[in-house]
Amino acid sequence: MAMSVGSDGGDEKPMSDINTTPLVDVMLVLLIIFLIAVPVVVQTVDLKLPKVAFEPTTTKPENVSLSVTSADDGSCAVYWNMTKVNSEDLLNRAVAKLEADVKKAGGVENLTPEDLPEVHIRGDINVPYRCIGGTIYTMQRAGFPKVGFISEPEPGQNVQRL
């Protein structure tokens, strides 16, 4: 950029205008480059995500309530109702509970999927996934087909109590 200091006409004031044409040209070129490059970089997979609504759970007496936390030493702590159990005790209790429910119904042939007890897991937000995953695996290994999670509704959401 050059600055004019005057002319022969006797006007001795410096010229203070800046030529912005090169700046505008560079900005337009960058804008065009970004408009072309962004769709190439962003790759997405078409998904149809489920619409989720808060549904209050109906707790039946035969359902199993588990709470999963992590102990101070980093190990997993699983509670059956209020009793702390290890993975072997959890499997034994789950098998015994399911066998008792089948016997109470008069055999497997008398059960429908709706009659089977569910497992409701309450997991602490800071629990490692391996603790939750191990609990799910143990309960499915015992024969429970329905495993669900208990969570808190979003703040401000209307909750209907049954």
VOPAGU-2260 file (C-alpha; in pm, 1 decimal, decimal comma):
REM VOPAGU-2260
SITE   aa  ch    i         X         Y         Z
SITE  MET   A    0       0,0       0,0       0,0
SITE  ALA   A    1     126,2     339,7     -85,8
SITE  MET   A    2      54,2     671,4      74,0
SITE  SER   A    3      31,3     989,6    -122,7
SITE  VAL   A    4     191,0    1290,9      44,2
SITE  GLY   A    5      64,8    1554,2    -186,1
SITE  SER   A    6      63,4    1688,8    -534,6
SITE  ASP   A    7     198,2    1985,7    -724,4
SITE  GLY   A    8    -126,0    2171,8    -665,6
SITE  GLY   A    9     -10,0    2299,3    -325,4
SITE  ASP   A   10    -226,9    2068,3    -111,7
SITE  GLU   A   11      19,1    1928,5     143,8
SITE  LYS   A   12    -218,5    1701,0     346,2
SITE  PRO   A   13    -143,6    1324,9     351,0
SITE  MET   A   14    -404,8    1096,0     198,7
SITE  SER   A   15    -566,7     871,0     463,4
SITE  ASP   A   16    -778,9     636,1     247,6
SITE  ILE   A   17    -700,5     262,4     262,5
SITE  ASN   A   18    -758,2      41,0     -37,6
SITE  THR   A   19    -979,7    -246,2      95,5
SITE  THR   A   20   -1030,8    -423,0    -236,7
SITE  PRO   A   21    -747,2    -677,6    -185,3
SITE  LEU   A   22    -878,1    -757,0     164,6
SITE  VAL   A   23   -1230,2    -818,6      35,1
SITE  ASP   A   24   -1092,5   -1036,2    -247,1
SITE  VAL   A   25    -898,4   -1254,8      -1,5
SITE  MET   A   26   -1199,8   -1290,7     229,1
SITE  LEU   A   27   -1427,9   -1394,4     -57,8
SITE  VAL   A   28   -1177,5   -1655,8    -174,8
SITE  LEU   A   29   -1151,6   -1798,0     179,2
SITE  LEU   A   30   -1530,2   -1804,5     209,9
SITE  ILE   A   31   -1563,2   -2000,1    -114,4
SITE  ILE   A   32   -1291,8   -2246,0      -5,1
SITE  PHE   A   33   -1466,6   -2311,6     327,7
SITE  LEU   A   34   -1806,2   -2350,2     162,2
SITE  ILE   A   35   -1663,1   -2618,3     -66,8
SITE  ALA   A   36   -1443,5   -2792,4     193,2
SITE  VAL   A   37   -1687,3   -2825,2     486,6
SITE  PRO   A   38   -1933,8   -3070,3     324,1
SITE  VAL   A   39   -1641,5   -3289,7     216,6
SITE  VAL   A   40   -1496,7   -3305,7     569,3
SITE  VAL   A   41   -1824,6   -3363,3     754,5
SITE  GLN   A   42   -1939,7   -3721,5     702,6
SITE  THR   A   43   -2256,3   -3846,0     865,9
SITE  VAL   A   44   -2447,6   -4169,8     882,1
SITE  ASP   A   45   -2823,0   -4146,2     841,1
SITE  LEU   A   46   -2988,4   -4265,4    1161,4
SITE  LYS   A   47   -3341,3   -4267,4    1287,9
SITE  LEU   A   48   -3307,3   -4208,2    1657,2
SITE  PRO   A   49   -3593,2   -4313,4    1882,9
SITE  LYS   A   50   -3816,1   -4053,5    2036,5
SITE  VAL   A   51   -3777,4   -4088,5    2411,3
SITE  ALA   A   52   -4039,8   -3987,0    2661,8
SITE  PHE   A   53   -4029,9   -4025,8    3035,0
SITE  GLU   A   54   -4233,8   -4324,6    3144,2
SITE  PRO   A   55   -4281,2   -4387,1    3513,7
SITE  THR   A   56   -4190,4   -4741,6    3606,3
SITE  THR   A   57   -4443,8   -4968,1    3764,1
SITE  THR   A   58   -4262,3   -5153,7    4034,3
SITE  LYS   A   59   -4390,8   -5502,9    4090,1
SITE  PRO   A   60   -4296,0   -5686,5    4407,9
SITE  GLU   A   61   -4122,7   -5963,9    4212,0
SITE  ASN   A   62   -3884,7   -5722,7    4035,8
SITE  VAL   A   63   -3520,7   -5721,4    4139,1
SITE  SER   A   64   -3375,2   -5386,5    4244,9
SITE  LEU   A   65   -2997,5   -5351,7    4212,2
SITE  SER   A   66   -2778,7   -5054,5    4295,8
SITE  VAL   A   67   -2429,3   -5030,2    4149,4
SITE  THR   A   68   -2160,3   -4804,5    4291,4
SITE  SER   A   69   -1784,4   -4804,2    4296,9
SITE  ALA   A   70   -1602,5   -4866,5    4621,5
SITE  ASP   A   71   -1324,9   -4643,4    4753,1
SITE  ASP   A   72   -1056,4   -4875,9    4615,3
SITE  GLY   A   73   -1206,2   -4860,8    4261,4
SITE  SER   A   74   -1378,6   -5197,7    4274,2
SITE  CYS   A   75   -1745,7   -5246,8    4193,5
SITE  ALA   A   76   -2004,9   -5263,1    4469,1
SITE  VAL   A   77   -2343,1   -5419,8    4384,0
SITE  TYR   A   78   -2635,4   -5409,4    4626,1
SITE  TRP   A   79   -2938,8   -5639,5    4603,2
SITE  ASN   A   80   -3197,9   -5416,2    4766,9
SITE  MET   A   81   -2983,1   -5304,5    5062,9
SITE  THR   A   82   -2751,4   -5608,3    5087,8
SITE  LYS   A   83   -2404,0   -5589,9    4933,8
SITE  VAL   A   84   -2324,6   -5893,0    4714,5
SITE  ASN   A   85   -2027,0   -6003,9    4509,2
SITE  SER   A   86   -2063,3   -6139,4    4154,9
SITE  GLU   A   87   -2090,8   -6505,4    4264,7
SITE  ASP   A   88   -2356,7   -6425,7    4526,2
SITE  LEU   A   89   -2539,8   -6210,5    4270,4
SITE  LEU   A   90   -2554,7   -6499,5    4023,5
SITE  ASN   A   91   -2666,6   -6748,5    4290,8
SITE  ARG   A   92   -2937,5   -6515,9    4423,8
SITE  ALA   A   93   -3061,2   -6435,0    4073,4
SITE  VAL   A   94   -3086,8   -6803,5    3974,5
SITE  ALA   A   95   -3264,3   -6886,4    4301,2
SITE  LYS   A   96   -3507,5   -6595,7    4255,7
SITE  LEU   A   97   -3591,5   -6691,9    3898,1
SITE  GLU   A   98   -3633,7   -7060,5    3988,3
SITE  ALA   A   99   -3866,0   -6966,0    4275,7
SITE  ASP   A  100   -4078,1   -6747,8    4043,9
SITE  VAL   A  101   -4101,3   -7026,2    3783,6
SITE  LYS   A  102   -4196,4   -7278,4    4052,5
SITE  LYS   A  103   -4456,8   -7036,9    4193,4
SITE  ALA   A  104   -4614,6   -6999,4    3846,0
SITE  GLY   A  105   -4637,5   -7377,3    3807,0
SITE  GLY   A  106   -4366,7   -7422,0    3545,4
SITE  VAL   A  107   -4212,7   -7246,9    3248,4
SITE  GLU   A  108   -4508,0   -7327,4    3025,0
SITE  ASN   A  109   -4736,9   -7113,9    3243,8
SITE  LEU   A  110   -4518,9   -6801,8    3216,3
SITE  THR   A  111   -4550,5   -6527,0    2960,1
SITE  PRO   A  112   -4282,9   -6262,7    2903,2
SITE  GLU   A  113   -4496,9   -6011,5    3094,1
SITE  ASP   A  114   -4506,4   -6240,5    3399,0
SITE  LEU   A  115   -4128,5   -6267,1    3430,0
SITE  PRO   A  116   -3964,8   -6040,1    3685,7
SITE  GLU   A  117   -3755,0   -5750,0    3564,6
SITE  VAL   A  118   -3419,1   -5627,7    3685,3
SITE  HIS   A  119   -3400,5   -5255,6    3765,0
SITE  ILE   A  120   -3047,9   -5119,3    3791,6
SITE  ARG   A  121   -2967,9   -4790,0    3957,3
SITE  GLY   A  122   -2615,4   -4692,4    3860,0
SITE  ASP   A  123   -2416,2   -4410,4    4013,7
SITE  ILE   A  124   -2314,2   -4152,4    3754,9
SITE  ASN   A  125   -1943,9   -4201,0    3836,3
SITE  VAL   A  126   -1942,5   -4581,5    3811,9
SITE  PRO   A  127   -1715,1   -4727,1    3542,9
SITE  TYR   A  128   -1898,0   -4904,5    3261,5
SITE  ARG   A  129   -1738,8   -5238,3    3349,2
SITE  CYS   A  130   -1935,8   -5243,0    3675,4
SITE  ILE   A  131   -2271,1   -5185,8    3503,5
SITE  GLY   A  132   -2183,1   -5417,7    3214,9
SITE  GLY   A  133   -2076,8   -5695,5    3451,7
SITE  THR   A  134   -2402,3   -5665,3    3645,5
SITE  ILE   A  135   -2609,1   -5682,2    3325,7
SITE  TYR   A  136   -2411,9   -5982,7    3205,0
SITE  THR   A  137   -2455,3   -6165,4    3535,9
SITE  MET   A  138   -2831,0   -6105,9    3544,0
SITE  GLN   A  139   -2876,7   -6216,1    3182,7
SITE  ARG   A  140   -2663,3   -6522,2    3251,4
SITE  ALA   A  141   -2897,4   -6606,6    3537,9
SITE  GLY   A  142   -3190,1   -6599,2    3292,7
SITE  PHE   A  143   -3352,8   -6258,5    3339,2
SITE  PRO   A  144   -3466,2   -6139,2    2993,7
SITE  LYS   A  145   -3561,8   -5783,7    3097,1
SITE  VAL   A  146   -3295,7   -5553,4    3236,8
SITE  GLY   A  147   -3373,1   -5183,2    3271,4
SITE  PHE   A  148   -3220,4   -4872,5    3419,0
SITE  ILE   A  149   -3370,2   -4634,2    3670,1
SITE  SER   A  150   -3282,3   -4270,1    3614,8
SITE  GLU   A  151   -3393,9   -3927,8    3723,7
SITE  PRO   A  152   -3618,5   -3728,6    3490,9
SITE  GLU   A  153   -3491,6   -3408,3    3334,5
SITE  PRO   A  154   -3539,5   -3099,2    3551,3
SITE  GLY   A  155   -3866,5   -2924,7    3481,3
SITE  GLN   A  156   -4030,6   -3230,7    3332,5
SITE  ASN   A  157   -4377,4   -3312,8    3459,2
SITE  VAL   A  158   -4371,0   -3637,2    3650,3
SITE  GLN   A  159   -4691,0   -3830,9    3701,0
SITE  ARG   A  160   -4696,7   -4049,2    4007,7
SITE  LEU   A  161   -4903,2   -4364,0    3989,6
